Structure formats: structure tokens, C-alpha cells
Amino acid sequence: MEQFISRPTTASPAPHADDLFKSYPVRQVDASAIPRWLKKAWEDIQANPAASLFYGAVFAIVGIILSMFSAANPAFAVAFTSGFFLVGPFLALGLYVLSWQRDQGKKADFGASLVAIRHNSLGLGLYALTLSFLMVLWVPASAMVIALFFNNIASLSTMTGYAALWDGLLHMNNSFWFSLSFMGVGFLFAVVAFVTGVVTVPTLIERKADLMTAITTSFRVCLTNPKTMLLWAITITIIIGLGLLTFNIGLIIAMPLIAHASWHAYRDLIDKDASIR
């Protein structure tokens, strides 16, 4: 048998972070751009009202269905409803494509928007799985917060209607800390979803980038424009919140408005002719 001879190993330096996390060059954009994004989004809706409002109606119908289920057990259903909106960026895929078509000077093709995932099936599919995983984590995390503060889960499950839930919160000894904890956990999940997804879907669609490149680009957008992105996140929350407060009917307008505006935000934040670096 051949004798084993030990040989010295050669040094293998670790790859630089810039070689691992590529992204597209990011622009600095002032917060004054937000009204312009919304104005252009409204123009997109006016240019393609039937297609845009169809997607909005889908969001509204799903929201209404979730609300109907939540009437029996609102405390736990709130987690599922908010989790549904964590995957909103992917569900608005068709709306992004409608804005992209108009951006290119093309006639809106509703059929093409329905099969928009074909533009980057791998990247968009992986992103959908990522958001689904985030939602799967959020639902038990929110349920855990509820279980920690409500000593009697059985009595909680018998609360029928939001009025009963609100009354129960008012009579809790630690209702303030429960609300703070629940919103705090939800805020953390929302921040992760926003920071990793603010321009992810448009980047995946138009540039056919890989998922890590798109997420890294979104992350650097937020680092480069912290004030603008904070105000943009607040704007999204207010508009979607108003849609929810109208018994979800307002989502017919709110969701298309935010999705179309997000495309125009992407167009301002990422140079159209920039290459990956």
C-alpha cells in the first residue's frame, strides 16, 4: 500500500463580502419624491383602470373573507390577516408588470400580467417561498405573544367579534404591555419584509436578477435613503391602513396605488442602465 505523505496546505483567503453580495448601484432620492410616485401611480390606474382595479378587488375580497373568519375569533385571526399582507409584494406582481409595460410605452397586456412570474420564475418563486416562510414564522410568534398575556386561552377563543376583543383588552391588567409586545413583534417582521423587499420584485422582473442580488439591492436602498424609506414605509402603512379601516373595500384602490407607486420608486432609486457590481 502506498505510504501517505503529508503536504503543507496553501492559504485560501476568504472571499470579500463585495464578491458575495452584489447589487445594482443605488441613487440617493429625497423624500419629496414620494408624492410624485403616488401621482404616477394614480396615472397608471387611470390608464388601466379595469386591470388595476381587478387586482385591488382580489385583495379586498381576500381581506373581507379573512375578516369574516376573524369575526368568530378576532384575536388569532389578526395574526393571519397581517401575515397575509407580509406576502403582499409578491401578490402585487401583476400590478408591477402593468406599470412596467406603461413605462416602456407599451399597451397594457392584462393577460401577460397574470403570468408575470414567467419573467423570472426561479427568482420570483424563491422570493415567494421566502415571504411564505416569514409569514409562517409570524403567525406562531404572534400567537405566542397572545398566549403569554392571556392566562385563559379558552376564554379568549370564545370572544366573538372585535367589540368583545376590545372590551377584553380594556379590562386586562396588562393590556398596555400586551399591545406594545404584539405591535413590537409585528414591527420587527414588517421591518424585515420592507428592508429586504422594497425594490426586490421590480428588480427580479425587469433585470431577471438572482434573489440575493435583488434583496441586497433593496437593503442598500434603505441604507442609502434611510429618511426617504422611513417616510415611504409610513406612507404605505397609512394608505393600506385606511383601506383596511373601510372594511377592506378601500383596498380596491389602496393596493394598486401602492404597487404602482413602488414601481416608480424602484425606477428612481435604481439607475435604469446600471449594471450589477
BELRA-V534989 format. One line per field, one symbol per residue. phi: phi as a letter, one per 30 degrees, with the letter a starting at -180 (. if undefined). Layout:
phi=???
This chain:
phi=.dddcdbddcdbddddeddccdadeccdbddddeeddddddddddddbddddddddddddddddddddddddbdeddedddddeddceedddedddddddddddicddcdddddcddddaddddddddddddddddddddddddddddccdcdddddcdcjdddddddddcddbddddddddddddddddddddddbdbddeddddchddddddddddddedddbddddddddddddddddddddchidddecddddddddddddedddceecdcdb
